[in-house]
Amino acid sequence: MAAAAPPNTMPASVASLSDDLPSDFSDALDATTREQVLRGRYVARLGDCVACHTHDKGKPMAGGLALETPFGKLYSTNITPDRQTGIGQYSFAQFDRVMREGVTADGRHLYPAMPYPSYAKMSEEDMRALYVYLMQAVKPVTLPNRPLEMSFPFNQRWGMALWNMAFLQRSAFEPDPARSAQWNRGAYIVQGPGHCGACHTPRGIGMQEKTMSESGSNGPLFLSGETVEHWRALDLRGRWRPEDVAGLLRTGSNRFGTVAGNMVDVVQHSTQYLSNEDLLAVGTYLASLSPASPQRPSPAVAATVTSTVPAELYSTRGGLGYLQFCATCHRSDGNGVQDLFPPLAGNPTLQSDEPSSLIHIMLTGWRAARTHAQPKAMSMPAFSALSDGEIAEILNFARASWGGRQQGNISAHQVARLRSELGTPQQRPEGPRFEAPRLADMLKEKNSPQLIRGARLNIETGRLLPQHVGNGLNCASCHLNAGTVGGGSPYVGVSAAFPSYAARAGRVITLEDRINGCFPRSMNGKPLPPGSQDMQAMLAYIEWMRRDAQPGGKVPGRGIGKIDHNLKPDPVNGERIYRAQCAACHGPQGEGIRSRDGQWIYPALWGEESFNIGAGMARTYTAAAFVKRNMPIALHDRFPLGQGGLSDQDAVDVAEFFTHQPRPDFALKSKDWPRDKKPADARY
């Protein structure tokens, strides 16, 4: 088999990423050795050595990373050229043996958590290059290897000699002359240094991979999927076109979904740096394998799957749970947001028979791979605060709606079992903490149709009330998740605060007045008649959110917080913050994001389609307080949106920047502040 391809030229944006694969080689190396070092470093990329052999990022390749197995915990070893604790005294023959047979220089047997059964397929040229790289370009680190944490008899290393006799195939990869060079290159990477089968191939009674290639009687099992550390490693056989595989490995996402779990590290440390030729070779090889499940949609069929808004979205507990906790990012139609949040239709994790990854993601959260193509790594917070039943309801709704998984529903018991294994107890609010009301509970009320209509009017205001809304305004644009998010001006307890005095109006106003204060400001829309069914539905919904709140009482999580007015805004820094943190959702020119059919996803912040006042648009420090507590989303781990994270100063700066951008005038603004002094930070 041909040796590894030379490293490809990376875009300039890679320089901003954290690449912890060492390259500490001397400029004094002769040209031949230097070339071999570079080739060996590329082989280390293929094998993703740094991901497993690094616990402390300040000591790359020095080992110490805990690896969970069904029999206990073991730790990766020090593979720096340190002569006392690393491999500095290894000859090439000793190195070759440990890589192919799992036997160290002093005769100790390694466990196949180190995928030497795959590395046994590597060419001698690649193995020599890797050896030269580790010896010549990795800084020696003195760090003793940690002992096993495995009980008897699994801590008896001599047993691995018997394991090798039974299962290890020592032969190197042999190209198939009937196949193309590209196919053979992909097969070599997948079977050998890439060790894809270590996670994606089912294991037998001896925890051995049931097959090491697509050949032989067990060949159809190769890469057909396996569950590893509570993650479901997908069936890779014939799933996508080569271009789709290459895109996923290069960027961490493709049109069908994103990587999760251990694959995030694989993409970040390894595959994003591979040459385009190698990525397409891997895709070509995988696409040639016949699917493990005849029932699974073919790539051609999966590519044509379109998302629609499920009929049960507002009529089932699972649908309302999805609407409340998932739709902000994945959208009501499951389409996600291009380049930000993955779609659900055709998503392989949703389609999988085995739901471990879905439950795992809900309980522990998700983070995208940070790559040179997509340097902004979005995240999903953990939803462990939800009950086992709620998580099961939401996942079953999503699987039935977009995953074609009407059968084999996830049970609350499955969620509880994995929650226990992962150590993620349900965190219930204690004391004065805010707890989001559950939209699903509206179904238990006698007036549930009215309440659900009120919730829909809050979430889909512009679409349901086009004669009253003149732009992309939805109430939920400011009152996040239909007013259920603490710190996002939640509706919890708000009805108890009305009637109340409003300084902007200079009089006591009702809740109807407050609601109708928004419509004229939405590109000069029209108020909603107070006696209309829609107004009554909105009032009923907000009253339902009242809970135990009493007039004058304080509700935990209410309001939008305070920002110190002594902070001086810097709009230049504000623009920088906006470009880095806000533009992905609200557009580089504040124009917002629309779906393919023209529906608003995220609202415009300025320009002709923006709101006149909303979320403190007319007041710098009010806007800053909202931004600090709620924006940006999907970059942190707060439940339920992962919102917040900017400092007070950055929040003030970015608020100063976007609140002072041009937006439609509001004709009635001359009647604002008729009795009270206009706040110093008010635009008008």
NORJOFEN-V863713 format. One record per residue. N is the residue number from 1. RES is the residue in one small letter. OMEGA is omega in degrees with one decimal (none if undefined). D_CENTER is the distance of its C-alpha to the mean C-alpha in Angstrom with 1 decimal. Layout:
((N | RES | OMEGA | D_CENTER) (N | RES | OMEGA | D_CENTER))
This chain:
((1 | m | 179.2 | 36.6) (2 | a | 178.7 | 36.1) (3 | a | -177.6 | 34.5) (4 | a | 176.2 | 31.1) (5 | a | 178.0 | 30.6) (6 | p | -179.5 | 31.0) (7 | p | 177.7 | 28.0) (8 | n | 179.9 | 27.1) (9 | t | -178.5 | 27.2) (10 | m | 174.2 | 23.9) (11 | p | -177.9 | 23.4) (12 | a | -177.2 | 24.3) (13 | s | 179.4 | 20.8) (14 | v | -178.1 | 20.2) (15 | a | -178.9 | 22.6) (16 | s | -179.8 | 20.1) (17 | l | 178.4 | 17.6) (18 | s | 178.4 | 18.4) (19 | d | -174.3 | 20.1) (20 | d | 172.5 | 21.6) (21 | l | -172.2 | 23.5) (22 | p | 173.7 | 27.0) (23 | s | -174.2 | 29.5) (24 | d | -179.3 | 32.5) (25 | f | -174.3 | 35.3) (26 | s | 174.8 | 38.7) (27 | d | -177.4 | 40.0) (28 | a | 179.4 | 43.2) (29 | l | 175.5 | 41.9) (30 | d | -172.3 | 44.0) (31 | a | -178.2 | 42.4) (32 | t | 179.8 | 42.3) (33 | t | 179.4 | 40.5) (34 | r | 178.8 | 38.1) (35 | e | 179.3 | 37.2) (36 | q | 177.2 | 36.8) (37 | v | -179.8 | 34.5) (38 | l | 178.1 | 32.2) (39 | r | 178.6 | 32.2) (40 | g | 176.8 | 31.6) (41 | r | 177.0 | 28.6) (42 | y | 175.0 | 27.2) (43 | v | 176.4 | 28.0) (44 | a | 173.8 | 26.0) (45 | r | -178.6 | 23.1) (46 | l | -178.5 | 23.6) (47 | g | -179.7 | 23.8) (48 | d | -175.7 | 20.9) (49 | c | -172.3 | 23.5) (50 | v | -176.1 | 21.9) (51 | a | -177.4 | 18.8) (52 | c | -173.9 | 21.1) (53 | h | 177.2 | 24.0) (54 | t | 172.0 | 22.6) (55 | h | 177.0 | 22.2) (56 | d | -176.8 | 23.4) (57 | k | 175.7 | 22.0) (58 | g | 179.5 | 25.5) (59 | k | -176.5 | 27.0) (60 | p | 177.6 | 25.3) (61 | m | -177.6 | 26.5) (62 | a | 174.7 | 28.5) (63 | g | 178.3 | 26.7) (64 | g | -179.9 | 26.3) (65 | l | 179.6 | 22.8) (66 | a | 178.0 | 23.0) (67 | l | -178.7 | 22.5) (68 | e | 174.6 | 22.6) (69 | t | 177.0 | 25.0) (70 | p | -174.4 | 26.7) (71 | f | -179.2 | 29.7) (72 | g | -174.7 | 28.5) (73 | k | 170.8 | 26.9) (74 | l | -173.6 | 27.7) (75 | y | 178.0 | 26.9) (76 | s | -172.8 | 26.4) (77 | t | 178.0 | 29.6) (78 | n | 179.3 | 30.7) (79 | i | 171.1 | 31.0) (80 | t | -179.0 | 32.2) (81 | p | 173.9 | 35.9) (82 | d | -171.8 | 37.1) (83 | r | -180.0 | 40.4) (84 | q | -172.4 | 40.4) (85 | t | -179.2 | 36.9) (86 | g | -176.3 | 35.3) (87 | i | -174.7 | 36.6) (88 | g | -179.6 | 38.9) (89 | q | -179.8 | 42.0) (90 | y | 166.0 | 40.6) (91 | s | 177.9 | 42.7) (92 | f | -179.6 | 41.0) (93 | a | 178.5 | 42.5) (94 | q | 177.8 | 41.0) (95 | f | -179.8 | 37.6) (96 | d | -179.1 | 37.9) (97 | r | -179.4 | 38.8) (98 | v | 179.2 | 36.0) (99 | m | -175.3 | 33.5) (100 | r | -174.9 | 35.3) (101 | e | -179.9 | 36.7) (102 | g | 179.9 | 34.8) (103 | v | -175.2 | 38.0) (104 | t | -178.5 | 38.3) (105 | a | 179.4 | 41.2) (106 | d | 172.5 | 42.9) (107 | g | 178.2 | 42.5) (108 | r | 179.5 | 39.7) (109 | h | 172.6 | 37.4) (110 | l | 174.7 | 33.6) (111 | y | -176.4 | 31.4) (112 | p | 164.6 | 29.5) (113 | a | 165.9 | 26.1) (114 | m | -166.0 | 27.2) (115 | p | 179.4 | 27.1) (116 | y | 174.7 | 30.7) (117 | p | 175.6 | 31.5) (118 | s | -178.1 | 29.2) (119 | y | 177.1 | 30.5) (120 | a | -179.4 | 34.0) (121 | k | -175.2 | 33.5) (122 | m | 177.4 | 33.1) (123 | s | 178.0 | 36.0) (124 | e | -179.6 | 38.4) (125 | e | 177.7 | 37.8) (126 | d | -178.4 | 34.1) (127 | m | 178.8 | 34.9) (128 | r | 179.4 | 37.5) (129 | a | 178.5 | 35.3) (130 | l | 178.5 | 32.6) (131 | y | 179.8 | 35.4) (132 | v | 178.8 | 36.7) (133 | y | -177.0 | 33.3) (134 | l | -178.0 | 32.8) (135 | m | -172.0 | 36.3) (136 | q | -171.4 | 36.7) (137 | a | 178.6 | 33.4) (138 | v | -178.9 | 31.7) (139 | k | 178.3 | 33.1) (140 | p | 177.6 | 34.8) (141 | v | 176.7 | 33.3) (142 | t | -180.0 | 35.5) (143 | l | -178.9 | 33.3) (144 | p | 177.2 | 34.8) (145 | n | -178.1 | 32.8) (146 | r | -179.3 | 31.9) (147 | p | 178.0 | 33.7) (148 | l | 169.2 | 32.3) (149 | e | -178.9 | 31.4) (150 | m | -177.5 | 32.6) (151 | s | 177.6 | 35.6) (152 | f | 6.2 | 38.6) (153 | p | -172.6 | 39.0) (154 | f | 178.3 | 35.6) (155 | n | 179.1 | 36.3) (156 | q | -173.6 | 39.2) (157 | r | -177.5 | 38.2) (158 | w | 178.9 | 41.4) (159 | g | 179.6 | 40.0) (160 | m | 174.3 | 37.6) (161 | a | 176.6 | 40.8) (162 | l | 178.6 | 41.4) (163 | w | 179.2 | 37.8) (164 | n | 179.3 | 38.3) (165 | m | -175.9 | 41.6) (166 | a | -167.1 | 40.1) (167 | f | -172.5 | 36.8) (168 | l | 173.7 | 36.5) (169 | q | -170.5 | 37.2) (170 | r | -174.8 | 38.5) (171 | s | 177.3 | 39.0) (172 | a | -179.4 | 37.1) (173 | f | 176.1 | 35.4) (174 | e | 179.1 | 38.1) (175 | p | 175.4 | 37.3) (176 | d | -176.5 | 38.2) (177 | p | 179.8 | 41.0) (178 | a | -177.7 | 40.5) (179 | r | -179.6 | 37.0) (180 | s | 176.3 | 36.0) (181 | a | 179.3 | 35.3) (182 | q | 179.0 | 31.7) (183 | w | -178.5 | 31.2) (184 | n | 177.1 | 32.8) (185 | r | 178.1 | 30.6) (186 | g | 178.6 | 27.5) (187 | a | 179.5 | 29.0) (188 | y | -179.3 | 30.0) (189 | i | -176.2 | 26.6) (190 | v | -176.3 | 24.9) (191 | q | -173.6 | 27.7) (192 | g | -172.9 | 28.6) (193 | p | -179.7 | 26.7) (194 | g | 179.2 | 23.3) (195 | h | -178.5 | 24.1) (196 | c | -178.8 | 21.6) (197 | g | -178.8 | 23.8) (198 | a | 177.6 | 23.3) (199 | c | -168.5 | 20.2) (200 | h | 179.1 | 20.6) (201 | t | 178.8 | 24.3) (202 | p | -179.6 | 25.8) (203 | r | -177.9 | 27.9) (204 | g | -174.6 | 31.5) (205 | i | 178.0 | 33.6) (206 | g | -176.8 | 33.8) (207 | m | 175.0 | 30.1) (208 | q | 171.3 | 30.9) (209 | e | -173.9 | 29.0) (210 | k | 174.9 | 31.1) (211 | t | -178.0 | 31.5) (212 | m | 179.4 | 30.7) (213 | s | 179.5 | 31.0) (214 | e | -176.0 | 31.4) (215 | s | 174.5 | 35.2) (216 | g | -175.5 | 37.5) (217 | s | 178.4 | 37.7) (218 | n | -176.9 | 34.3) (219 | g | 179.6 | 32.7) (220 | p | 178.4 | 31.0) (221 | l | -176.5 | 28.9) (222 | f | 178.5 | 27.5) (223 | l | -177.8 | 23.7) (224 | s | 174.3 | 23.9) (225 | g | 178.7 | 21.1) (226 | e | 177.1 | 21.1) (227 | t | -175.4 | 19.4) (228 | v | 178.9 | 18.7) (229 | e | 176.5 | 17.9) (230 | h | 172.3 | 16.8) (231 | w | 176.5 | 14.3) (232 | r | 173.1 | 15.7) (233 | a | -167.2 | 16.2) (234 | l | 165.5 | 16.9) (235 | d | -176.3 | 20.3) (236 | l | -170.3 | 20.3) (237 | r | 174.5 | 23.8) (238 | g | -174.1 | 24.5) (239 | r | -174.0 | 21.2) (240 | w | 172.8 | 20.8) (241 | r | 179.1 | 23.0) (242 | p | -179.2 | 23.2) (243 | e | 179.0 | 21.7) (244 | d | 177.1 | 18.5) (245 | v | -179.3 | 18.3) (246 | a | 179.2 | 19.0) (247 | g | 179.3 | 16.5) (248 | l | -177.4 | 13.6) (249 | l | -179.5 | 15.1) (250 | r | -171.8 | 15.8) (251 | t | -175.9 | 12.8) (252 | g | 178.8 | 9.9) (253 | s | 169.0 | 10.0) (254 | n | -173.6 | 13.1) (255 | r | -179.2 | 14.6) (256 | f | -178.5 | 13.8) (257 | g | -179.2 | 10.1) (258 | t | 176.4 | 7.5) (259 | v | 178.9 | 7.9) (260 | a | 176.0 | 6.9) (261 | g | -176.9 | 9.3) (262 | n | -179.3 | 12.2) (263 | m | 175.7 | 11.5) (264 | v | 178.9 | 9.1) (265 | d | 179.1 | 12.5) (266 | v | -179.6 | 14.5) (267 | v | -176.5 | 13.1) (268 | q | -173.3 | 13.2) (269 | h | -169.7 | 16.6) (270 | s | -162.3 | 18.3) (271 | t | 180.0 | 17.7) (272 | q | -177.4 | 16.7) (273 | y | -178.3 | 20.2) (274 | l | 179.0 | 22.2) (275 | s | 177.2 | 24.7) (276 | n | -179.6 | 24.2) (277 | e | 179.8 | 27.1) (278 | d | 179.1 | 25.6) (279 | l | 177.6 | 22.2) (280 | l | 176.6 | 24.4) (281 | a | 176.2 | 26.6) (282 | v | 179.4 | 23.9) (283 | g | 179.4 | 22.9) (284 | t | 179.1 | 26.6) (285 | y | -178.1 | 27.2) (286 | l | -179.5 | 24.4) (287 | a | -178.0 | 25.5) (288 | s | -176.9 | 29.0) (289 | l | -179.9 | 28.3) (290 | s | -178.1 | 29.3) (291 | p | 179.2 | 26.6) (292 | a | -178.5 | 26.9) (293 | s | 178.8 | 26.9) (294 | p | -178.2 | 29.3) (295 | q | -177.9 | 27.6) (296 | r | 179.2 | 24.3) (297 | p | 176.1 | 24.2) (298 | s | 178.4 | 25.2) (299 | p | -179.1 | 23.2) (300 | a | 179.2 | 25.7) (301 | v | -178.6 | 25.3) (302 | a | -177.9 | 21.5) (303 | a | -177.9 | 21.6) (304 | t | -179.7 | 23.8) (305 | v | 177.3 | 21.9) (306 | t | -178.7 | 21.5) (307 | s | 175.1 | 19.9) (308 | t | 176.1 | 22.2) (309 | v | -177.8 | 22.3) (310 | p | 179.0 | 23.4) (311 | a | -176.1 | 26.8) (312 | e | -174.7 | 25.8) (313 | l | -176.5 | 23.2) (314 | y | -174.4 | 25.7) (315 | s | -179.8 | 28.0) (316 | t | 178.0 | 26.1) (317 | r | 178.8 | 24.4) (318 | g | 179.2 | 21.3) (319 | g | 180.0 | 21.3) (320 | l | 175.1 | 21.9) (321 | g | 176.4 | 19.2) (322 | y | -179.3 | 16.7) (323 | l | -175.7 | 18.2) (324 | q | -169.7 | 18.0) (325 | f | -174.5 | 14.6) (326 | c | -168.8 | 12.5) (327 | a | 178.6 | 14.5) (328 | t | -179.6 | 13.8) (329 | c | -175.5 | 10.6) (330 | h | 175.0 | 11.3) (331 | r | -177.3 | 15.0) (332 | s | 179.7 | 18.1) (333 | d | 178.7 | 18.7) (334 | g | -176.6 | 15.3) (335 | n | -174.5 | 15.2) (336 | g | 178.2 | 11.9) (337 | v | -175.4 | 12.5) (338 | q | 178.0 | 13.3) (339 | d | 178.7 | 11.6) (340 | l | -173.9 | 9.1) (341 | f | -171.6 | 7.5) (342 | p | 173.7 | 8.3) (343 | p | 179.5 | 11.8) (344 | l | 176.9 | 13.0) (345 | a | -177.7 | 16.5) (346 | g | -178.9 | 16.9) (347 | n | -174.3 | 13.5) (348 | p | 179.2 | 14.7) (349 | t | 179.0 | 12.8) (350 | l | -177.8 | 14.4) (351 | q | -172.0 | 17.7) (352 | s | 175.0 | 18.0) (353 | d | -175.3 | 21.1) (354 | e | -170.6 | 19.6) (355 | p | -174.6 | 16.9) (356 | s | -176.4 | 16.0) (357 | s | 179.5 | 12.3) (358 | l | -179.2 | 12.0) (359 | i | 179.7 | 13.9) (360 | h | -179.2 | 12.2) (361 | i | 179.8 | 8.7) (362 | m | -175.9 | 10.9) (363 | l | -173.5 | 12.9) (364 | t | -179.4 | 10.9) (365 | g | -175.3 | 7.4) (366 | w | 175.1 | 4.0) (367 | r | 179.0 | 3.4) (368 | a | 173.6 | 4.0) (369 | a | 176.6 | 7.7) (370 | r | -174.9 | 10.2) (371 | t | 178.2 | 13.0) (372 | h | 178.1 | 16.3) (373 | a | 179.9 | 15.4) (374 | q | -174.2 | 12.2) (375 | p | 179.1 | 12.9) (376 | k | -176.0 | 10.9) (377 | a | 178.2 | 7.5) (378 | m | -179.7 | 5.5) (379 | s | 175.7 | 4.1) (380 | m | -178.6 | 5.2) (381 | p | 174.4 | 8.6) (382 | a | 178.3 | 10.6) (383 | f | -179.5 | 13.0) (384 | s | 176.5 | 15.7) (385 | a | 175.9 | 18.1) (386 | l | 178.2 | 18.5) (387 | s | 177.8 | 21.3) (388 | d | 179.8 | 21.1) (389 | g | 179.5 | 22.8) (390 | e | 179.7 | 20.5) (391 | i | 178.7 | 17.4) (392 | a | 179.9 | 19.6) (393 | e | -178.0 | 20.8) (394 | i | -178.4 | 17.5) (395 | l | 178.1 | 16.3) (396 | n | 176.5 | 19.8) (397 | f | -178.6 | 19.9) (398 | a | -180.0 | 16.8) (399 | r | 179.0 | 18.1) (400 | a | -175.1 | 21.6) (401 | s | -172.3 | 20.6) (402 | w | -177.1 | 18.5) (403 | g | -178.8 | 18.5) (404 | g | -174.6 | 22.2) (405 | r | -179.8 | 22.2) (406 | q | 179.4 | 25.0) (407 | q | 176.4 | 26.4) (408 | g | -176.6 | 25.3) (409 | n | 174.9 | 23.6) (410 | i | 179.8 | 21.5) (411 | s | 175.0 | 23.7) (412 | a | 178.7 | 23.4) (413 | h | 176.9 | 25.1) (414 | q | 179.4 | 22.3) (415 | v | -178.9 | 19.8) (416 | a | -178.6 | 22.4) (417 | r | -179.8 | 23.0) (418 | l | 176.3 | 19.5) (419 | r | 179.8 | 19.2) (420 | s | -178.2 | 22.4) (421 | e | -179.3 | 21.5) (422 | l | -178.9 | 18.2) (423 | g | -179.7 | 20.2) (424 | t | -178.6 | 18.2) (425 | p | 177.5 | 21.0) (426 | q | -178.5 | 20.9) (427 | q | 178.2 | 21.4) (428 | r | 178.1 | 23.9) (429 | p | 177.2 | 25.0) (430 | e | 178.2 | 28.3) (431 | g | -172.2 | 31.0) (432 | p | -177.8 | 30.3) (433 | r | -178.2 | 26.5) (434 | f | 173.4 | 25.0) (435 | e | -177.8 | 23.8) (436 | a | 172.7 | 22.3) (437 | p | -177.7 | 24.8) (438 | r | 178.3 | 23.6) (439 | l | -179.1 | 24.3) (440 | a | -178.9 | 25.0) (441 | d | 176.6 | 28.0) (442 | m | -177.0 | 29.7) (443 | l | -179.3 | 30.7) (444 | k | -175.0 | 33.1) (445 | e | 179.8 | 35.1) (446 | k | -179.6 | 38.3) (447 | n | -175.5 | 37.3) (448 | s | 178.2 | 33.8) (449 | p | 179.0 | 34.3) (450 | q | 179.9 | 35.1) (451 | l | -179.7 | 32.2) (452 | i | 175.1 | 29.7) (453 | r | 177.9 | 31.5) (454 | g | 177.7 | 31.1) (455 | a | 179.6 | 27.4) (456 | r | 178.7 | 27.1) (457 | l | 177.0 | 29.3) (458 | n | -175.2 | 27.0) (459 | i | -175.3 | 23.8) (460 | e | -172.0 | 25.7) (461 | t | -176.3 | 28.5) (462 | g | -178.2 | 29.1) (463 | r | -176.9 | 29.1) (464 | l | -177.8 | 31.3) (465 | l | -175.4 | 33.6) (466 | p | -179.1 | 34.1) (467 | q | -178.7 | 37.7) (468 | h | -177.8 | 36.6) (469 | v | -175.6 | 33.5) (470 | g | 179.7 | 34.2) (471 | n | -178.0 | 30.7) (472 | g | -176.3 | 27.0) (473 | l | 161.6 | 27.4) (474 | n | 178.3 | 25.7) (475 | c | -178.1 | 26.5) (476 | a | 174.0 | 22.9) (477 | s | 177.9 | 22.2) (478 | c | 180.0 | 23.7) (479 | h | -166.2 | 23.9) (480 | l | 179.6 | 20.2) (481 | n | 178.1 | 19.4) (482 | a | 175.0 | 23.2) (483 | g | -177.2 | 24.3) (484 | t | -174.9 | 22.6) (485 | v | 177.5 | 20.5) (486 | g | -178.3 | 22.4) (487 | g | 178.9 | 23.2) (488 | g | -176.0 | 22.5) (489 | s | -176.7 | 26.1) (490 | p | 179.7 | 25.8) (491 | y | -177.1 | 28.6) (492 | v | 178.2 | 29.3) (493 | g | -172.4 | 32.9) (494 | v | -176.9 | 33.4) (495 | s | 178.3 | 36.2) (496 | a | -176.9 | 38.2) (497 | a | -178.5 | 38.3) (498 | f | -1.8 | 40.3) (499 | p | 178.4 | 42.9) (500 | s | -179.0 | 42.5) (501 | y | 177.9 | 43.7) (502 | a | -177.4 | 41.6) (503 | a | -178.5 | 42.6) (504 | r | 178.2 | 41.4) (505 | a | -178.9 | 43.7) (506 | g | -179.6 | 46.4) (507 | r | 174.0 | 46.9) (508 | v | -178.8 | 45.8) (509 | i | 175.9 | 43.3) (510 | t | 176.7 | 42.1) (511 | l | 175.5 | 38.6) (512 | e | 177.5 | 39.6) (513 | d | -178.5 | 40.6) (514 | r | 178.3 | 37.3) (515 | i | -178.3 | 35.4) (516 | n | 174.0 | 37.9) (517 | g | -178.2 | 37.5) (518 | c | -172.0 | 34.2) (519 | f | 179.4 | 35.4) (520 | p | -178.4 | 38.0) (521 | r | 178.8 | 35.5) (522 | s | -176.3 | 33.2) (523 | m | 176.6 | 35.2) (524 | n | 175.1 | 38.3) (525 | g | -175.5 | 37.5) (526 | k | 178.0 | 39.9) (527 | p | 178.1 | 40.0) (528 | l | -179.2 | 39.4) (529 | p | -175.3 | 42.8) (530 | p | -177.4 | 42.9) (531 | g | -176.3 | 44.4) (532 | s | 179.3 | 42.1) (533 | q | -179.5 | 40.1) (534 | d | 176.7 | 36.9) (535 | m | 179.5 | 37.8) (536 | q | 178.0 | 38.8) (537 | a | 178.7 | 35.6) (538 | m | 178.5 | 33.6) (539 | l | -179.6 | 36.1) (540 | a | -179.8 | 35.8) (541 | y | -179.5 | 32.0) (542 | i | 177.1 | 32.2) (543 | e | 177.2 | 35.1) (544 | w | 177.9 | 33.1) (545 | m | -174.8 | 30.5) (546 | r | -176.9 | 33.4) (547 | r | -176.0 | 33.3) (548 | d | -175.6 | 35.9) (549 | a | 177.8 | 36.0) (550 | q | 177.9 | 39.5) (551 | p | 179.4 | 41.0) (552 | g | -179.1 | 40.7) (553 | g | 177.8 | 38.3) (554 | k | 179.6 | 35.1) (555 | v | 179.5 | 31.9) (556 | p | 178.2 | 29.0) (557 | g | -179.0 | 26.1) (558 | r | 176.9 | 28.4) (559 | g | -179.1 | 28.8) (560 | i | 177.5 | 26.7) (561 | g | -178.0 | 28.1) (562 | k | 174.5 | 30.4) (563 | i | -178.8 | 30.3) (564 | d | -179.7 | 33.4) (565 | h | 176.7 | 35.5) (566 | n | 176.6 | 37.0) (567 | l | -179.0 | 34.0) (568 | k | -176.9 | 35.0) (569 | p | 176.7 | 32.5) (570 | d | -175.8 | 31.9) (571 | p | 177.8 | 30.8) (572 | v | 174.4 | 30.5) (573 | n | 178.3 | 27.8) (574 | g | 177.6 | 26.4) (575 | e | 177.9 | 26.1) (576 | r | 177.7 | 24.3) (577 | i | -179.7 | 21.8) (578 | y | -178.5 | 21.5) (579 | r | -175.3 | 20.9) (580 | a | -169.3 | 18.2) (581 | q | -170.1 | 16.3) (582 | c | -171.4 | 17.6) (583 | a | -178.6 | 18.6) (584 | a | -179.5 | 15.3) (585 | c | -173.9 | 15.7) (586 | h | 175.3 | 19.4) (587 | g | -178.7 | 20.7) (588 | p | 177.4 | 22.6) (589 | q | 178.5 | 25.8) (590 | g | -173.2 | 24.5) (591 | e | -179.1 | 24.9) (592 | g | 179.5 | 21.7) (593 | i | 174.6 | 19.8) (594 | r | 173.8 | 21.3) (595 | s | -178.5 | 20.4) (596 | r | -179.5 | 22.5) (597 | d | 174.2 | 25.1) (598 | g | 179.8 | 25.5) (599 | q | -179.7 | 24.0) (600 | w | 171.0 | 22.4) (601 | i | 175.2 | 18.6) (602 | y | -167.5 | 18.7) (603 | p | 173.0 | 22.3) (604 | a | 178.7 | 24.5) (605 | l | 171.2 | 25.3) (606 | w | -175.5 | 28.6) (607 | g | -172.0 | 30.8) (608 | e | -178.4 | 32.7) (609 | e | -173.3 | 29.9) (610 | s | 179.7 | 29.0) (611 | f | -176.3 | 30.1) (612 | n | -172.5 | 33.2) (613 | i | -165.3 | 32.5) (614 | g | 179.8 | 29.4) (615 | a | 179.2 | 27.2) (616 | g | -178.6 | 30.1) (617 | m | -177.9 | 30.2) (618 | a | -176.1 | 33.8) (619 | r | -173.6 | 33.3) (620 | t | -172.2 | 31.6) (621 | y | 174.0 | 31.2) (622 | t | 176.8 | 30.2) (623 | a | -179.4 | 27.4) (624 | a | 179.2 | 26.4) (625 | a | 178.2 | 26.3) (626 | f | -179.6 | 24.0) (627 | v | -177.1 | 21.7) (628 | k | -174.8 | 21.7) (629 | r | -169.6 | 20.7) (630 | n | -176.3 | 18.3) (631 | m | -5.8 | 16.9) (632 | p | 175.6 | 14.6) (633 | i | 172.8 | 11.9) (634 | a | 173.0 | 8.1) (635 | l | -177.3 | 9.3) (636 | h | -174.4 | 10.5) (637 | d | 179.8 | 10.7) (638 | r | 175.9 | 13.5) (639 | f | 1.5 | 14.1) (640 | p | -173.7 | 13.8) (641 | l | -175.2 | 12.1) (642 | g | -171.9 | 11.1) (643 | q | 178.0 | 14.0) (644 | g | 175.0 | 16.6) (645 | g | 178.1 | 17.1) (646 | l | 173.9 | 19.8) (647 | s | 177.2 | 23.2) (648 | d | -177.7 | 26.2) (649 | q | 179.2 | 27.6) (650 | d | 178.7 | 24.6) (651 | a | 177.4 | 24.3) (652 | v | -177.6 | 28.0) (653 | d | -177.3 | 27.9) (654 | v | 176.8 | 25.2) (655 | a | 177.2 | 26.9) (656 | e | -179.2 | 30.2) (657 | f | -171.7 | 28.9) (658 | f | 179.2 | 27.5) (659 | t | -177.6 | 30.1) (660 | h | 172.5 | 32.9) (661 | q | -178.9 | 31.8) (662 | p | 175.7 | 34.1) (663 | r | -175.3 | 33.5) (664 | p | 178.2 | 36.0) (665 | d | 179.1 | 38.9) (666 | f | -169.5 | 39.6) (667 | a | -174.7 | 43.3) (668 | l | -176.7 | 43.8) (669 | k | -180.0 | 42.4) (670 | s | 179.9 | 46.1) (671 | k | 178.6 | 46.4) (672 | d | 178.2 | 43.7) (673 | w | -177.3 | 44.8) (674 | p | -176.7 | 48.4) (675 | r | -173.1 | 49.4) (676 | d | 178.5 | 46.9) (677 | k | 179.3 | 46.3) (678 | k | 178.3 | 43.3) (679 | p | -175.4 | 40.6) (680 | a | -176.8 | 40.7) (681 | d | -179.0 | 37.1) (682 | a | 177.9 | 37.6) (683 | r | 175.2 | 37.6) (684 | y | none | 40.4))
